[in-house]
Amino acid sequence: MNHLKTFALLAALTALFVGLGYLIAGTTGMLIALVFAGGMNLFSYWNADKIVLRMYRAVPVDENHPEPLIRNYVADIVQMSADAGLPRPKIAIIPTEQPNAFATGRNPQNAAVCATEGLLRALTREEIRGVMAHELAHVKNRDTLTMTVTATVAGAISALANFGLFFGGGDRDRPGGMIGTIAMALLAPMAAALVQMAISRGREYEADRVGAEIAGDPQALASALQKIEGWSKRIHNPTAEHNPASAQLFIINPLSGQGADNLFSTHPNTANRVEALMDLAGKMGGRRPILTDTPAPNRPAATGVPTTPTVKRGPWG
């Protein structure tokens, strides 16, 4: 049902883009918009992962890294990927202090998962595993391609709407007339944003569930979400601020905290996510993974943020 809903929403975005092209320039505009939408989707399919990784200056890492903390990070991702039946993804770290993580790639065979340096410094190993299992769940569910294409089309709708508003509003003979063109130019970006956000929120809940099952520890992911949200409100992420369309890729909104599940949030309310994860922990009976490698020494956490989890463990923890 989730895949059917996503397909319907993506179809709505494409139809909105084509319809806006028709209002701006008639049949010719509609055909141009259709071709343009197809070209953007193809470009996103083949190149989105490379663009995102380059944008965030992601640095590839492997088991031979000199830092034990990063070696454990890599080893856990490799192990969880195998447990989830996934090919080994590209593994990278992002040089920013804001704790966060994302996944990208057009399919599991071409996926990449990334954590920020701030995330590796701030969280326990169990919490890092929970976060990266969430990202692997996005890969397993093929969300990374869906979210990238959605962001691309939504951005193009906004650009086309601006073009119609500033250059096409004066032609009364075009379909819809001047008033119709102006109205569509104002409403289309809002509609596109709502569709984009609806897709993102639903995918995050599902990735939380699947990721908790992959890592075997819903409580660790719940604790990590609370910590990351606290830091995301205090530590600036300049790259995300300059490229807000990429915000939906992260496990927690890197731009600003959201107070509730509302029409204009790309991420679900963290409290709702934590509640769902704690319910899942109760059903799983508190099952936890056994970490055989020696944990790396803890690094200093970001200034001014508590290092102890605030999540209530419940009778099973």
Long-range contacts (C-beta under 8 A, 24 or more apart in sequence): 2-202, 2-203, 2-206, 5-202, 6-146, 6-199, 6-202, 6-203, 9-150, 9-195, 9-198, 9-199, 10-146, 10-149, 10-150, 10-153, 10-199, 12-195, 13-150, 13-153, 13-154, 13-157, 13-192, 13-195, 13-196, 14-153, 16-157, 16-188, 16-191, 16-192, 16-195, 17-153, 17-156, 17-157, 17-160, 17-192, 19-184, 20-157, 20-160, 20-161, 20-164, 20-184, 20-185, 20-188, 21-160, 22-175, 23-164, 23-174, 23-175, 23-176, 23-180, 23-181, 23-184, 24-160, 24-163, 24-164, 24-168, 24-174, 24-181, 25-168, 25-174, 26-174, 26-175, 33-160, 36-156, 37-153, 37-156, 40-152, 40-153, 40-156, 41-149, 41-152, 41-153, 43-152, 44-145, 44-148, 44-149, 44-152, 45-106, 45-145, 45-149, 46-106, 48-104, 48-105, 48-106, 48-145, 48-148, 48-149, 48-152, 49-104, 49-105, 49-106, 49-110, 49-111, 49-112, 49-144, 49-148, 52-102, 52-104, 52-148, 52-246, 52-249, 53-92, 53-104, 53-112, 53-114, 55-239, 55-243, 55-246, 56-94, 56-96, 56-114, 56-239, 56-246, 57-94, 57-95, 57-239, 58-92, 58-93, 58-94, 58-112, 58-114, 59-92, 59-93, 59-94, 59-95, 60-90, 60-91, 60-92, 61-91, 61-92, 61-93, 62-91, 67-296, 68-294, 68-296, 68-297, 69-120, 69-296, 69-297, 69-299, 70-120, 71-296, 72-125, 72-293, 72-295, 72-296, 73-115, 73-120, 73-128, 73-132, 75-293, 76-125, 76-128, 76-129, 76-132, 76-291, 77-113, 77-132, 77-136, 80-129, 80-132, 80-133, 80-136, 80-214, 80-215, 81-136, 83-214, 84-133, 84-136, 84-137, 84-140, 84-214, 85-140, 86-111, 86-136, 86-139, 86-140, 87-111, 89-113, 89-136, 89-139, 93-117, 93-120, 96-237, 96-238, 96-239, 97-235, 97-302, 98-231, 98-232, 98-235, 98-236, 98-237, 98-240, 98-254, 99-123, 99-227, 99-228, 99-231, 99-232, 99-235, 99-302, 100-228, 100-232, 100-237, 100-250, 100-251, 100-252, 100-254, 101-131, 101-132, 101-134, 101-135, 101-250, 101-251, 102-135, 102-249, 102-250, 102-251, 103-135, 103-136, 103-138, 103-139, 103-143, 103-144, 103-249, 104-144, 104-148, 104-249, 105-139, 105-144, 105-145, 106-144, 106-145, 106-148, 107-142, 107-145, 108-139, 108-140, 108-142, 111-139, 111-144, 113-139, 118-231, 118-235, 118-302, 119-228, 120-299, 121-299, 121-300, 121-301, 121-302, 122-227, 122-228, 122-231, 122-301, 122-302, 122-305, 122-307, 123-224, 123-227, 123-228, 124-220, 125-291, 125-295, 125-296, 126-217, 126-220, 126-288, 126-289, 126-291, 127-220, 127-221, 127-223, 127-224, 127-227, 127-309, 128-224, 129-215, 129-217, 129-220, 129-289, 130-211, 130-212, 130-215, 130-217, 130-218, 130-220, 130-221, 130-222, 130-223, 130-224, 131-221, 131-224, 131-228, 131-251, 132-215, 133-211, 133-212, 133-214, 133-215, 133-221, 134-207, 134-208, 134-211, 134-212, 134-221, 134-251, 135-207, 135-211, 135-251, 136-211, 136-214, 137-206, 137-207, 137-208, 137-209, 137-210, 137-211, 137-214, 138-203, 138-207, 140-210, 140-214, 141-203, 141-206, 141-207, 141-210, 143-203, 143-207, 144-249, 146-199, 146-203, 147-199, 147-200, 147-203, 147-248, 147-249, 148-249, 150-195, 150-196, 150-199, 150-200, 150-248, 151-196, 151-245, 151-246, 151-248, 153-192, 154-189, 154-192, 154-193, 154-195, 154-196, 154-245, 155-245, 157-188, 157-189, 157-192, 158-188, 158-189, 158-192, 160-188, 161-185, 161-186, 161-188, 161-189, 193-264, 194-263, 196-248, 196-266, 197-248, 197-263, 197-264, 197-265, 197-266, 200-248, 200-266, 200-267, 201-261, 201-265, 201-266, 201-267, 201-268, 204-251, 204-267, 204-268, 204-273, 205-268, 205-273, 205-276, 208-273, 208-276, 208-277, 209-276, 209-280, 212-277, 212-280, 212-281, 212-284, 213-284, 215-289, 216-284, 216-287, 216-288, 216-289, 217-281, 217-287, 217-288, 217-289, 218-277, 218-278, 218-280, 218-281, 218-284, 219-277, 219-278, 219-281, 219-286, 219-311, 219-313, 219-317, 220-288, 221-277, 222-273, 222-274, 222-277, 222-278, 222-281, 222-311, 223-309, 223-310, 223-311, 225-251, 225-252, 225-270, 225-273, 225-274, 225-277, 226-270, 226-274, 226-309, 226-310, 226-311, 227-305, 227-309, 227-310, 228-252, 229-257, 229-270, 230-305, 230-306, 231-302, 231-305, 232-256, 232-257, 233-257, 234-302, 234-304, 234-305, 235-302, 274-311, 278-311, 278-312, 278-314, 281-314, 281-316, 281-317, 282-314, 282-316, 285-316, 286-316, 286-317
